[in-house]
Amino acid sequence: MDVRIVALCLAFAFSVAFAQEARGPVVERAAMLETMHRGKHIKGSRERYQHLPELLAVERASSTETPQQALARIGAAGAPIVETKGTLVLFRSVQQKPAVVERVAGATVYPTVLNTRTGNFGVLTGTLVVKPRSMADAAAIANSYGLEKRKEYPHLRTVFYREKGDIADTAAALQSDARIESAYPEIIEYVRTPK
């Protein structure tokens, strides 16, 4: 009987230690989020987000490029890597940036957001998904906001626009436009990786 009690005590101690070790990254992430500046609120297709002006993302140039090499390529060598999402490397910048997609040294640097419900990070691609009340307004909407019309799907009454300015501001303006049924920025929050 004494052996079973000792075994139970050891199992309990191990599970407590394991739980504390697993909480380490969660506590670190929460502490990091506390120190980050928060930007504009953004309404997505189903969720609400908040722009993180000092968290950016860059895509690795190839599967052999390391996250550190991707950062060095854009002049951000040594920046803290926060997370990777497939080929996207999320890193903390020393400068706060608006919600604008930029080209740096031939690479695209994306703004990021925080899902206010789940706490997950998302990457703003610069694409706006718009459902006009009438497809006849698609070109006028593009002209009104200085958007580039990328793809149009009349059977779905959906238009994909490319925004070169502040995505948060444009998304909010589109959402309040009477010609538009719905509008939201494309956000990469989850990436499935092949196994």
TAVEN-V533278 format. One record per residue. N is the residue number from 1. RES is the residue in one small letter. SS is DSSP state (H for helix, E for strand, C for the rest). OMEGA is omega in whole degrees, -180 to 180 (NA if undefined). Layout:
# TAVEN-V533278
N,RES,SS,OMEGA ; N,RES,SS,OMEGA
This chain:
# TAVEN-V533278
1,m,C,-180 ; 2,d,H,180 ; 3,v,H,179 ; 4,r,H,179 ; 5,i,H,178 ; 6,v,H,-180 ; 7,a,H,178 ; 8,l,H,179 ; 9,c,H,179 ; 10,l,H,179 ; 11,a,H,178 ; 12,f,H,180 ; 13,a,H,179 ; 14,f,H,-179 ; 15,s,H,177 ; 16,v,H,179 ; 17,a,H,179 ; 18,f,H,180 ; 19,a,H,179 ; 20,q,H,179 ; 21,e,H,-180 ; 22,a,H,-180 ; 23,r,H,-178 ; 24,g,H,180 ; 25,p,H,179 ; 26,v,H,179 ; 27,v,H,179 ; 28,e,H,-180 ; 29,r,H,180 ; 30,a,H,179 ; 31,a,H,178 ; 32,m,H,-180 ; 33,l,H,179 ; 34,e,H,-177 ; 35,t,H,-177 ; 36,m,C,174 ; 37,h,C,179 ; 38,r,C,-180 ; 39,g,C,-175 ; 40,k,C,174 ; 41,h,E,-178 ; 42,i,E,177 ; 43,k,E,178 ; 44,g,C,-179 ; 45,s,C,180 ; 46,r,C,-174 ; 47,e,C,174 ; 48,r,E,-176 ; 49,y,E,173 ; 50,q,E,-179 ; 51,h,E,176 ; 52,l,E,-172 ; 53,p,E,-179 ; 54,e,E,176 ; 55,l,E,-177 ; 56,l,E,178 ; 57,a,E,175 ; 58,v,E,180 ; 59,e,E,176 ; 60,r,C,-176 ; 61,a,C,179 ; 62,s,C,-180 ; 63,s,C,180 ; 64,t,C,179 ; 65,e,C,179 ; 66,t,C,176 ; 67,p,H,180 ; 68,q,H,178 ; 69,q,H,178 ; 70,a,H,179 ; 71,l,H,179 ; 72,a,H,-179 ; 73,r,H,-179 ; 74,i,C,178 ; 75,g,C,-180 ; 76,a,C,-180 ; 77,a,C,179 ; 78,g,C,178 ; 79,a,C,-180 ; 80,p,C,176 ; 81,i,E,-177 ; 82,v,E,-175 ; 83,e,E,169 ; 84,t,E,176 ; 85,k,E,-176 ; 86,g,C,180 ; 87,t,C,180 ; 88,l,E,179 ; 89,v,E,178 ; 90,l,E,-176 ; 91,f,E,-180 ; 92,r,E,-179 ; 93,s,C,177 ; 94,v,C,179 ; 95,q,C,173 ; 96,q,C,-177 ; 97,k,C,175 ; 98,p,C,-179 ; 99,a,C,-177 ; 100,v,C,174 ; 101,v,C,-177 ; 102,e,E,171 ; 103,r,E,180 ; 104,v,E,178 ; 105,a,C,178 ; 106,g,C,180 ; 107,a,E,177 ; 108,t,E,178 ; 109,v,E,-173 ; 110,y,E,171 ; 111,p,E,-180 ; 112,t,E,179 ; 113,v,E,176 ; 114,l,E,175 ; 115,n,E,-174 ; 116,t,C,178 ; 117,r,C,-173 ; 118,t,C,-176 ; 119,g,C,178 ; 120,n,C,174 ; 121,f,E,175 ; 122,g,E,-179 ; 123,v,E,177 ; 124,l,E,-175 ; 125,t,E,-176 ; 126,g,E,179 ; 127,t,E,176 ; 128,l,E,180 ; 129,v,E,-173 ; 130,v,E,176 ; 131,k,E,179 ; 132,p,E,175 ; 133,r,C,176 ; 134,s,C,179 ; 135,m,H,178 ; 136,a,H,-180 ; 137,d,H,-174 ; 138,a,H,-179 ; 139,a,H,180 ; 140,a,H,177 ; 141,i,H,178 ; 142,a,H,-180 ; 143,n,H,-178 ; 144,s,H,-174 ; 145,y,H,-180 ; 146,g,C,-178 ; 147,l,C,174 ; 148,e,E,180 ; 149,k,E,-177 ; 150,r,E,-178 ; 151,k,E,-180 ; 152,e,E,179 ; 153,y,E,-176 ; 154,p,H,-179 ; 155,h,H,177 ; 156,l,H,-174 ; 157,r,C,-178 ; 158,t,E,178 ; 159,v,E,175 ; 160,f,E,179 ; 161,y,E,175 ; 162,r,E,180 ; 163,e,C,178 ; 164,k,C,179 ; 165,g,C,-177 ; 166,d,C,-176 ; 167,i,H,-178 ; 168,a,H,-180 ; 169,d,H,-178 ; 170,t,H,179 ; 171,a,H,179 ; 172,a,H,180 ; 173,a,H,179 ; 174,l,H,-178 ; 175,q,H,179 ; 176,s,C,180 ; 177,d,C,-177 ; 178,a,C,180 ; 179,r,C,-171 ; 180,i,E,177 ; 181,e,E,177 ; 182,s,E,178 ; 183,a,E,178 ; 184,y,E,177 ; 185,p,E,174 ; 186,e,E,-178 ; 187,i,E,175 ; 188,i,E,-180 ; 189,e,C,-180 ; 190,y,C,178 ; 191,v,C,176 ; 192,r,C,178 ; 193,t,C,-180 ; 194,p,C,-179 ; 195,k,C,NA
